[in-house]
Amino acid sequence: MLKMATLRNLHHSIKSKISIQQFKRQLSVTVYCHQEYLRTSIKDDEKGIRRITLDDTKKRNALSLAMLDELKQRLQDANMNESVKVVVLGHTGSVFSAGHDLKELLDETGSKFHSQIFNRCTEVMNLVQDIDVPVIAEVKGVATAAGCQLVATCDLAICSDTSKFAVPGVLIGLFCSTPAVALARAVNRKQALKMLLTGDPINAKEALDCGLVNKTVPIEDVEKTTQELAERITRHSSRVIGLGKKTFYRQIKENRDEAYCITGNVMVDNLTYEDAQEGIRAFFEKRQPVWQNNK
């Protein structure tokens, strides 16, 4: 159902004597933005790996406001769940994500709504890196614009050898400024600018060479390779992994001296963890450590 505030806005529009055509466009966009159906799915395994799957193939897994809201909730839930050690972010269909839903960026939806979309997108991208749980992008197809941004934001990424990546906003007059934030922090500056200024896609090998992804494999091996990578992470202490991830993103923004100051203090703190002392004892006793695995 349409919210009462939305109906009041439409009523006000009618009183303002907008054209019937404008009214229909506004109503269409409003209904579109409030459709209720799940755009993602989740699946857990016994090793603590949670798969979050983008599952809106009709919209090419577009990062609509609704999709972003779902992703935000999924990531928060994964971080709060003690049994989840790694998140794999995958997709159905041939497109990982085509980026923002352009229908939501038309004039009819208004600047306030546009700001809400980009603010929510920023929240989701930040959340990917702020949660304790490592997030691995599993890409079997194309990732463009904010979809490419999402891949660049993830801690790790595996893609098929036929995957392509692009930030083509310049082609439609909308420069990919927000995707540039993640892209420029994942790949070298000249490669990022080339992609942003031309809108041209790069292939899987180029994505590997510039650091956008960790590994490229035949499409039939993508899930297996991602699973193996995730399982290697689950062997370690979840609390230590969470601390390490947070510290990495914290120190990478600082100059060398400040980074060493931060990380030195963190290592002293890390030594107070039960898992750290267990790991050191296990090393001397030549046995496998038994982790507490509390986040």
RAGI-V968125 format. One record per run of one state. SS is the DSSP state (H for helix, E for strand, L for the rest). FROM is the first residue (numbers start at 1). TO is the last residue. If there is no record, write none. Layout:
# RAGI-V968125
ss=SS from=FROM to=TO
ss=SS from=FROM to=TO
This chain:
# RAGI-V968125
ss=L from=1 to=3
ss=H from=4 to=15
ss=L from=16 to=19
ss=H from=20 to=33
ss=L from=34 to=39
ss=E from=40 to=44
ss=L from=45 to=48
ss=E from=49 to=54
ss=L from=55 to=56
ss=H from=57 to=59
ss=L from=60 to=64
ss=H from=65 to=80
ss=L from=81 to=85
ss=E from=86 to=91
ss=L from=92 to=94
ss=E from=95 to=97
ss=L from=98 to=101
ss=H from=102 to=105
ss=L from=106 to=106
ss=H from=107 to=130
ss=L from=131 to=133
ss=E from=134 to=139
ss=L from=140 to=141
ss=E from=142 to=144
ss=L from=145 to=145
ss=H from=146 to=153
ss=L from=154 to=155
ss=E from=156 to=160
ss=L from=161 to=163
ss=E from=164 to=166
ss=L from=167 to=167
ss=H from=168 to=172
ss=L from=173 to=176
ss=H from=177 to=186
ss=L from=187 to=188
ss=H from=189 to=198
ss=L from=199 to=201
ss=E from=202 to=203
ss=H from=204 to=209
ss=L from=210 to=214
ss=E from=215 to=217
ss=L from=218 to=218
ss=H from=219 to=234
ss=L from=235 to=237
ss=H from=238 to=251
ss=L from=252 to=255
ss=H from=256 to=270
ss=L from=271 to=273
ss=H from=274 to=284
ss=L from=285 to=295
